[in-house]
Amino acid sequence: MGTAELACASLSALASSSDCQLVAVVSQPDRPKGRELRLQPTAVKVTALGLGLPVLQPLKARDPLFLEQLRGFAPDLIVVAAYGQILPKSILEMGRLGCINVHTSILPKYRGAAPIQWAIANGDLETGVTIMKMDEGLDTGPILQIERTPILPEDNGQTLHDRLALLGANLLVRTLPDVTNGSILPVVQPADGASYARKITKEDGRIDWSRSQIEVWNRARGFSPWPGAFTLLPGEPARILKIWDCEPRPGGEGVAGTVLEATKDQLTIACGAGSLALRSVQKEGSRRMSTAEFLAGHKLTPGDRLGGG
């Protein structure tokens, strides 16, 4: 059971494994996307159809007709990754071996919807993947396996997502034999260190220049590519400037959000502590471009202030 792109690596790994036989895939319904709002299949559905697997797409996981269909497959084990709905007890207990989940954090830290993004945004130096046996809580089930990985300075939400997707898929297929033969002992999650990674909103991408340079940099990395870090350019009407790439700059102090340097290829903005060099940006209604390209067509001078303050 999965919906988002994150789950595709696990689905493909299971399909290639000799330790299991996939009988069906469950994904959320197709959703309208784009300007024309055409229905688009989920990433998992596309992968499943490519593998020749039947796909079920109930509106709600509690739907009685869906539950009847699912029972008809007589699953021994249900694997869940980035499905996007809380599963009822009737599903959790349906398989002979229950349900296991691929979760992209080191539980109990970052239970919830957006563990990858918040791990970077909060400045963590390490994260990982947990394979857990599911219960009725939100990512509260006992732990089967954990694998860790460092969060690199060059990581953003997308690169870490892709690495954890593969890490989780590999850990899943390595764990599966021990689950099916009963040789692995689930460990109850510790009470200490539990936290919740709430769903990200577009507003989370708005830069608060009063934060330190490291805090702004971490949030810009964590919220890339979506919702993307953004600020407001000075002038009327204020236009949004999306920041794709930036880095902390040694030295440099000033009023938060103030332009400290705007030369041919350097654009440095003061933070609450320290400053940040913008490397790649995108002006509202335009394309992504280097700082040099942006400054060639948009004049900024030291003292100008971003963020609408």
C-alpha positions as CSV (number, residue, x, y, z in Angstrom):
1,M,0.0,0.0,0.0
2,G,1.5,3.3,-1.1
3,T,0.8,6.5,-3.1
4,A,3.8,8.9,-3.3
5,E,7.0,8.6,-5.3
6,L,8.8,7.5,-2.1
7,A,7.0,4.2,-2.1
8,C,8.0,3.3,-5.7
9,A,11.4,2.0,-4.8
10,S,10.0,-0.3,-2.2
11,L,7.4,-1.6,-4.6
12,S,10.0,-2.3,-7.3
13,A,12.3,-4.0,-4.7
14,L,9.5,-6.3,-3.6
15,A,8.6,-7.1,-7.2
16,S,12.3,-8.2,-7.8
17,S,12.6,-10.2,-4.5
18,S,12.4,-13.9,-4.5
19,D,11.2,-13.9,-0.9
20,C,7.7,-12.7,-1.7
21,Q,4.9,-12.8,-4.2
22,L,3.0,-9.5,-4.8
23,V,-0.7,-10.1,-5.3
24,A,-2.1,-6.6,-5.4
25,V,-1.2,-2.9,-4.9
26,V,-3.4,-0.3,-3.1
27,S,-3.0,3.4,-3.8
28,Q,-5.0,6.5,-3.2
29,P,-7.4,7.6,-6.0
30,D,-6.1,9.6,-9.0
31,R,-6.2,13.3,-8.4
32,P,-6.7,16.3,-10.8
33,K,-3.5,18.2,-11.5
34,G,-2.2,20.9,-13.8
35,R,-4.0,23.9,-15.3
36,E,-6.6,21.7,-17.0
37,L,-7.1,19.6,-13.8
38,R,-6.8,16.3,-15.6
39,L,-6.8,13.2,-13.5
40,Q,-3.3,12.0,-12.9
41,P,-2.4,8.5,-11.6
42,T,-0.4,8.2,-8.5
43,A,3.3,7.4,-8.8
44,V,2.7,4.0,-7.2
45,K,-0.1,3.2,-9.6
46,V,2.1,4.0,-12.6
47,T,4.8,1.7,-11.2
48,A,2.4,-1.1,-10.3
49,L,0.8,-1.1,-13.8
50,G,4.2,-1.2,-15.3
51,L,4.8,-4.4,-13.3
52,G,1.5,-5.9,-14.4
53,L,0.0,-5.8,-10.9
54,P,-3.7,-5.2,-10.1
55,V,-4.3,-1.8,-8.4
56,L,-7.1,-1.0,-6.0
57,Q,-7.8,2.7,-5.3
58,P,-10.4,3.2,-2.6
59,L,-11.5,6.7,-1.6
60,K,-11.3,5.6,2.0
61,A,-9.3,2.6,3.4
62,R,-12.4,1.8,5.6
63,D,-14.7,1.3,2.6
64,P,-16.5,-2.1,3.1
65,L,-16.3,-3.0,-0.6
66,F,-12.6,-2.4,-0.6
67,L,-12.1,-4.4,2.5
68,E,-13.9,-7.3,0.9
69,Q,-11.7,-7.0,-2.2
70,L,-8.6,-6.9,-0.1
71,R,-9.6,-10.0,1.9
72,G,-10.2,-11.8,-1.4
73,F,-6.4,-11.7,-2.0
74,A,-5.8,-13.5,1.3
75,P,-2.6,-11.6,2.0
76,D,0.0,-13.0,4.4
77,L,1.6,-9.6,4.9
78,I,0.7,-6.0,4.0
79,V,3.6,-3.6,3.4
80,V,2.8,0.1,3.7
81,A,5.0,3.0,2.5
82,A,3.8,6.6,2.1
83,Y,0.2,5.6,1.6
84,G,-1.3,8.8,3.2
85,Q,-4.2,7.4,5.3
86,I,-4.5,5.9,8.7
87,L,-5.4,2.3,8.4
88,P,-8.2,0.7,10.4
89,K,-7.8,-2.2,12.7
90,S,-9.5,-4.4,10.1
91,I,-6.6,-4.0,7.7
92,L,-3.9,-4.1,10.4
93,E,-5.1,-7.5,11.4
94,M,-6.0,-8.8,8.0
95,G,-2.7,-10.4,7.1
96,R,-1.5,-13.5,8.9
97,L,1.7,-11.5,9.7
98,G,0.0,-8.1,10.1
99,C,1.2,-4.9,8.5
100,I,4.7,-3.4,8.3
101,N,5.6,0.1,7.4
102,V,8.7,1.8,5.8
103,H,9.1,5.1,7.6
104,T,11.7,7.7,6.7
105,S,13.0,8.7,10.1
106,I,14.7,7.1,13.1
107,L,11.6,6.5,15.2
108,P,10.2,7.7,17.6
109,K,11.6,10.9,16.2
110,Y,9.6,12.6,13.4
111,R,6.4,10.5,13.4
112,G,4.0,11.9,10.9
113,A,3.7,13.2,7.3
114,A,7.0,15.1,6.6
115,P,10.0,13.5,8.4
116,I,12.5,14.1,5.6
117,Q,11.9,17.8,5.3
118,W,11.7,18.6,9.0
119,A,14.9,16.7,9.7
120,I,16.8,19.0,7.4
121,A,14.9,22.1,8.4
122,N,15.7,21.5,12.0
123,G,19.4,21.1,11.3
124,D,19.7,17.4,12.1
125,L,23.0,15.8,11.1
126,E,21.6,12.3,10.8
127,T,18.3,10.5,9.8
128,G,17.4,7.1,8.5
129,V,14.7,4.6,7.8
130,T,12.7,2.5,10.3
131,I,10.9,-0.7,9.4
132,M,8.1,-1.1,12.0
133,K,5.2,-3.3,12.7
134,M,2.1,-1.2,12.5
135,D,-0.5,-0.6,15.2
136,E,-3.5,1.8,15.4
137,G,-1.4,4.8,16.4
138,L,0.5,7.2,14.1
139,D,3.9,5.6,13.5
140,T,3.9,4.3,17.1
141,G,4.3,0.5,16.3
142,P,7.2,-1.6,17.5
143,I,10.5,-1.3,15.6
144,L,11.8,-4.2,13.4
145,Q,14.9,-2.6,11.9
146,I,16.6,0.8,11.6
147,E,19.3,2.0,9.1
148,R,20.9,5.4,9.5
149,T,22.4,7.9,7.0
150,P,24.1,11.3,7.5
151,I,22.4,14.5,6.3
152,L,25.0,16.1,4.1
153,P,25.5,19.8,3.7
154,E,24.6,19.5,0.0
155,D,21.4,17.6,0.7
156,N,18.0,19.1,0.2
157,G,14.5,17.7,0.5
158,Q,14.7,15.9,-2.9
159,T,18.1,14.4,-2.6
160,L,17.5,13.1,0.8
161,H,14.1,11.8,-0.2
162,D,15.7,9.8,-3.1
163,R,18.4,8.4,-0.9
164,L,16.0,7.3,1.8
165,A,13.6,5.8,-0.7
166,L,16.4,3.4,-1.9
167,L,17.7,2.9,1.7
168,G,14.2,1.9,2.8
169,A,13.6,-0.4,-0.2
170,N,16.9,-2.3,0.5
171,L,16.2,-2.5,4.2
172,L,12.7,-3.8,3.5
173,V,13.8,-6.7,1.4
174,R,16.5,-7.6,3.8
175,T,14.1,-7.6,6.7
176,L,11.3,-9.5,4.9
177,P,12.7,-13.0,5.4
178,D,13.1,-12.5,9.1
179,V,9.5,-11.2,9.3
180,T,8.1,-14.2,7.4
181,N,10.0,-16.8,9.4
182,G,9.3,-15.2,12.7
183,S,13.0,-14.8,13.7
184,I,12.9,-11.0,14.3
185,L,11.6,-9.6,17.6
186,P,9.8,-6.3,17.4
187,V,11.1,-3.7,19.9
188,V,8.7,-1.3,21.5
189,Q,9.5,2.3,20.6
190,P,11.2,4.3,23.5
191,A,9.0,6.9,25.2
192,D,11.8,9.5,25.1
193,G,12.6,11.5,22.0
194,A,9.2,11.2,20.3
195,S,8.3,14.1,18.0
196,Y,5.8,14.8,15.3
197,A,6.7,16.0,11.8
198,R,3.6,17.8,10.7
199,K,2.5,18.2,7.1
200,I,4.3,21.1,5.3
201,T,2.3,24.1,4.1
202,K,3.2,26.6,1.4
203,E,3.7,29.3,4.1
204,D,6.5,27.2,5.7
205,G,8.6,28.3,2.7
206,R,8.4,32.0,3.6
207,I,11.8,33.1,4.8
208,D,12.0,34.7,8.2
209,W,15.2,36.7,7.8
210,S,15.3,37.3,11.6
211,R,16.4,33.7,12.0
212,S,20.2,32.9,11.9
213,Q,21.9,32.2,8.6
214,I,22.1,28.5,9.5
215,E,18.4,28.3,10.3
216,V,17.4,30.0,7.1
217,W,19.8,27.8,5.1
218,N,18.5,24.6,6.7
219,R,14.9,25.5,6.0
220,A,15.7,26.5,2.4
221,R,17.3,23.1,1.9
222,G,14.6,21.2,3.7
223,F,11.7,22.8,1.8
224,S,13.3,22.3,-1.6
225,P,11.7,21.6,-4.0
226,W,8.3,22.1,-2.3
227,P,7.1,24.6,-1.2
228,G,10.4,26.2,-1.9
229,A,12.0,29.0,0.1
230,F,10.7,32.4,-0.9
231,T,10.8,36.0,0.0
232,L,9.4,39.3,-1.3
233,L,11.3,41.7,-3.4
234,P,11.2,45.4,-2.5
235,G,8.9,47.6,-4.6
236,E,5.2,47.9,-5.5
237,P,3.7,45.5,-6.1
238,A,5.9,43.2,-4.1
239,R,7.0,40.2,-6.2
240,I,7.9,36.8,-4.9
241,L,11.5,35.6,-5.2
242,K,12.0,31.9,-4.9
243,I,15.4,30.8,-3.6
244,W,16.6,27.5,-5.0
245,D,20.1,27.5,-3.8
246,C,22.0,29.5,-1.1
247,E,24.8,29.1,1.4
248,P,25.9,30.7,4.7
249,R,28.4,33.5,4.2
250,P,31.2,34.1,6.7
251,G,30.9,37.5,8.3
252,G,28.4,40.1,7.2
253,E,26.0,41.7,9.6
254,G,23.0,44.1,9.1
255,V,19.3,44.5,9.5
256,A,17.6,41.2,8.9
257,G,16.5,40.9,5.2
258,T,18.8,43.8,4.1
259,V,20.9,43.4,0.9
260,L,24.5,43.6,2.0
261,E,26.1,43.0,-1.4
262,A,24.7,43.0,-5.0
263,T,27.5,42.9,-7.5
264,K,27.7,41.2,-10.9
265,D,27.4,37.7,-9.4
266,Q,27.1,38.1,-5.7
267,L,23.9,38.7,-3.8
268,T,24.2,38.5,0.0
269,I,21.4,39.1,2.4
270,A,21.7,39.8,6.2
271,C,20.0,37.3,8.6
272,G,19.3,37.7,12.3
273,A,22.8,36.4,12.8
274,G,25.3,36.3,9.9
275,S,24.4,36.4,6.2
276,L,23.4,34.2,3.3
277,A,24.6,34.2,-0.3
278,L,21.9,33.5,-2.9
279,R,23.2,31.3,-5.7
280,S,20.1,30.3,-7.7
281,V,16.7,32.1,-7.7
282,Q,13.5,32.4,-9.6
283,K,11.5,35.6,-9.9
284,E,7.7,35.4,-9.9
285,G,6.5,34.7,-13.5
286,S,10.0,33.8,-14.7
287,R,12.3,30.8,-14.8
288,R,15.0,29.6,-12.5
289,M,18.3,31.4,-13.0
290,S,21.7,32.1,-11.5
291,T,22.2,35.1,-9.3
292,A,24.2,36.8,-12.1
293,E,21.4,36.3,-14.5
294,F,18.9,37.7,-12.0
295,L,20.9,40.8,-11.1
296,A,21.5,41.5,-14.8
297,G,17.7,42.1,-15.2
298,H,16.7,43.2,-11.8
299,K,18.5,46.0,-10.0
300,L,19.1,45.6,-6.3
301,T,21.4,47.8,-4.2
302,P,22.9,47.5,-0.7
303,G,20.3,48.7,1.8
304,D,17.3,47.3,-0.1
305,R,15.3,45.0,2.1
306,L,13.7,41.7,1.2
307,G,10.7,40.1,2.8
308,G,8.3,43.0,2.8
309,G,9.6,44.5,6.1
